[in-house]
Amino acid sequence: MVNALWFLAVEDRFGLEAAVELNEKVWEEMGGRSAREIKKRFEIKEGGLKGFLRAIKYFP
């Protein structure tokens, strides 16, 4: 919900193109941050496909 409100506020102020560009940047960053947090919180040490398959279970 907050993301939608943020997006609409940016769109109102700077236009749709800027809102889409910034939204893409935010979500690109969030993927990596979420992965690091999941690995840390659930103590996932494995890398590669094995670590990915274990971690993806915890992603919303």
C-alpha positions as CSV (number, residue, x, y, z in Angstrom):
1,M,0.0,0.0,0.0
2,V,2.8,2.4,0.9
3,N,4.5,1.7,-2.4
4,A,1.4,2.6,-4.3
5,L,0.9,5.9,-2.4
6,W,4.6,6.7,-2.9
7,F,4.3,5.9,-6.7
8,L,1.2,8.1,-7.0
9,A,2.9,11.0,-5.2
10,V,5.9,10.8,-7.5
11,E,3.7,10.6,-10.6
12,D,1.7,13.7,-9.5
13,R,4.8,15.7,-8.9
14,F,7.2,14.5,-11.7
15,G,5.2,12.5,-14.2
16,L,4.5,8.9,-15.0
17,E,7.9,8.2,-16.7
18,A,9.8,9.4,-13.6
19,A,7.6,7.4,-11.3
20,V,8.1,4.2,-13.3
21,E,11.9,4.7,-13.5
22,L,12.2,5.3,-9.7
23,N,9.9,2.4,-8.9
24,E,12.1,0.1,-11.0
25,K,15.2,1.2,-9.2
26,V,13.6,0.7,-5.8
27,W,12.5,-2.9,-6.6
28,E,15.9,-3.8,-8.1
29,E,17.5,-2.8,-4.9
30,M,14.8,-4.6,-2.7
31,G,15.5,-8.0,-4.3
32,G,19.1,-8.0,-3.1
33,R,18.3,-6.5,0.3
34,S,15.6,-9.1,0.8
35,A,17.9,-11.9,-0.2
36,R,20.6,-10.8,2.2
37,E,18.1,-10.4,5.1
38,I,16.6,-13.8,4.5
39,K,20.1,-15.4,4.4
40,K,21.0,-13.7,7.6
41,R,17.8,-14.2,9.5
42,F,17.4,-17.9,8.7
43,E,21.2,-18.6,8.8
44,I,21.4,-19.9,5.2
45,K,25.0,-20.7,4.4
46,E,24.6,-22.6,1.2
47,G,25.2,-20.8,-2.1
48,G,24.0,-21.5,-5.6
49,L,20.7,-23.3,-6.4
50,K,20.6,-25.1,-3.1
51,G,20.8,-21.9,-1.1
52,F,18.3,-20.2,-3.4
53,L,15.7,-23.0,-3.1
54,R,16.0,-22.9,0.7
55,A,15.8,-19.1,0.9
56,I,12.9,-18.7,-1.6
57,K,10.6,-20.5,0.9
58,Y,10.9,-17.5,3.1
59,F,10.2,-14.8,0.5
60,P,6.7,-13.3,0.7
